[in-house]
């Protein structure tokens, strides 16, 4: 887990390890998801969509999702726009009854779940939450220094 990664609750009993992604990082991803040459669409009377969501979702899932725990078939069924066959093929359940994390599954979840997309967009850019989690982890792992005993030589010297 990196210094800017935080376990966040997506749904009850389903947590996601979310990595911080800076606004500059998001901009770079958006730039990479735009084709080099734009085309005019005479039917629309406008420029064709110049944003490749597949590329963007690949980049965002790779950068922002580190892992998950507690993702079940029921959650995927409720929150993803997939048929039952697609769901079972793309999100197979492991022996413990949960769906194991892979980068490809993170991308598929991002692509097919508006709820997960919104959750990830909010939490991956929340620097304050990541910093608070980092500080809490540091405080939890730090050991307080022992106080000098009252009868120590340093305490005795101060009494004279």
Buried (B, 14 or more C-beta within 10 A) or exposed (E): EEEBBBBBEBBEEBBBBBBBBEEEBBEBBBEEBEEEEEEEEEEEEEEEEEEEEEBBBBBBBBBBBBBBBBBBBEBBEEBBEBEEEBBBEBBEBEEEEBBBBEEEBBBBBBBBBEBBBEBBBEBBBBEEBBBEBBEEEEEEEEEEEEEEEEEEEEEEEEEE
